[in-house]
Amino acid sequence: MRHDRTGVDDLYRPLGVDPVLQRQPQRAQVAPHRLYLLPSGVGVHEDERSLEAVLVAERFADDRATRDDLRRAWEAARQAWGAGGDAVFIGPEMAASYAASPDIRADMGYSISAAHQAAHDNGLSPSFPEGEAQCQLIREIVGNPFRPVASDPAWLSWNSGTIPALAQSIGDAGAFDHLPILADALEDAGCSDEALLSHLRGLGPHVRGCWAVDLLLGKE
């Protein structure tokens, strides 16, 4: 599947948070399929159509759903959003409808903004902790595109492919508490990249779509 790219600063701008990445002069680029992994953080959805849109978006990111599936989920989520009237004009249902948008580059900012506003309406600070949590989720999935990490084929072939096999097992099971074991194995394979090792050993939060795990699985 071919993926165009979108600017990371377009993701951070709606949050009202001034992360280090946003202050960089250049515009880092991110493959949009990674953006479809972000909707899990856009709020609690009361309508099943909204929840389904989030789930389909995640499957689409993994090439387990078609663009037609995505469009149908998006259309249903938009109906769910509209059914709530003005009371839910900005909130999780709006966030879900945009999160499954066929044009994710244009609409992800709206999704994040809607979730951010919903958190504010529920009595949370407009920039913390909800805004910071969303930034952490973006960093977990996108990483630091200004200092990208490249995998070494020698790591991946070490010990009969132990590294990608372990990464796949952790990702499939959601066993992110085992990421430090993956970091130890990487060091044994000859990896000395501090950004990669530190991320795997960090407290996270780690989620499906973790950039470090996907890197070791050869995903863009």
Residue pairs with C-beta under 8 A, 6 or more apart in sequence:
1 33
1 63
3 31
3 32
3 33
3 220
4 31
4 32
4 105
5 29
5 30
5 31
5 32
6 29
6 30
6 32
6 35
6 104
6 105
6 108
7 27
7 28
7 29
7 30
8 21
8 22
8 27
8 28
8 29
8 30
8 138
8 142
8 145
9 21
9 22
9 27
9 28
10 105
10 108
10 109
11 30
11 35
11 38
11 108
11 109
11 112
11 138
11 142
12 19
12 21
12 22
12 135
12 138
13 22
13 109
14 109
14 110
14 112
14 113
14 116
15 112
15 116
15 127
15 131
15 134
15 135
16 116
16 126
16 127
16 131
17 127
17 128
17 131
17 132
17 135
19 135
19 139
21 28
21 144
21 145
21 146
24 146
26 146
28 145
28 146
29 145
30 142
30 145
31 220
32 104
32 105
33 60
33 61
33 220
34 61
34 141
34 142
34 209
34 211
34 220
35 104
35 105
35 108
36 57
36 58
36 60
36 61
36 99
36 100
36 104
37 58
37 61
37 141
37 207
37 208
37 209
38 99
38 108
38 111
38 112
38 137
38 138
38 141
39 53
39 54
39 57
39 58
39 95
39 96
39 99
39 100
39 111
40 54
40 58
40 137
40 207
40 208
41 115
41 133
41 134
41 137
42 54
42 92
42 95
42 96
42 99
42 111
42 112
42 114
42 115
43 91
43 92
43 95
43 96
43 115
43 118
43 119
44 92
45 51
45 54
45 92
45 93
45 96
46 92
46 93
47 80
47 83
47 84
47 93
49 73
49 76
49 77
49 79
49 80
50 77
50 80
50 81
50 92
50 93
50 96
50 97
51 96
52 73
52 76
52 77
53 73
53 74
53 76
53 77
53 96
53 97
53 99
53 100
54 96
54 99
54 100
56 65
56 69
56 70
56 73
56 100
57 70
57 73
57 99
57 100
58 208
58 209
59 65
59 69
60 66
60 67
60 69
60 70
61 209
67 102
70 100
70 102
71 102
73 100
74 97
74 100
74 101
74 102
77 93
77 96
77 97
77 99
77 100
78 97
80 93
80 96
80 97
81 88
81 93
81 94
81 96
81 97
84 91
84 93
88 94
90 113
90 114
90 117
90 118
90 121
91 114
91 115
91 117
91 118
91 121
92 114
92 115
92 118
94 110
94 111
94 114
95 110
95 111
95 112
95 114
95 115
95 118
96 111
98 107
98 108
98 110
98 111
98 114
99 107
99 108
99 111
101 107
101 108
101 111
112 134
115 130
115 134
116 126
116 130
116 131
116 134
119 130
120 126
120 130
124 130
125 131
136 205
137 205
137 207
140 204
140 205
140 206
140 207
140 209
140 210
140 211
141 207
141 209
141 210
141 211
142 211
143 149
143 199
143 211
143 212
144 195
147 195
149 193
149 195
149 196
149 212
149 215
151 215
151 216
151 218
152 190
152 191
154 189
154 190
155 163
155 186
155 189
155 190
155 191
155 216
156 163
156 164
156 216
156 218
158 188
158 189
158 190
159 185
159 188
159 189
162 185
162 189
163 182
163 185
163 186
163 189
163 216
164 216
164 217
164 218
166 178
166 181
166 182
166 185
167 182
167 213
167 216
167 217
168 217
169 175
170 176
170 178
170 179
170 182
170 213
171 208
171 210
171 213
171 214
171 217
174 208
176 204
176 206
176 207
176 210
179 200
179 201
179 206
179 210
179 212
179 213
180 200
180 201
182 200
182 213
182 216
183 196
183 197
183 200
183 201
186 196
186 197
186 200
186 216
187 197
191 197
196 212
196 215
199 210
199 211
199 212
200 212
214 220
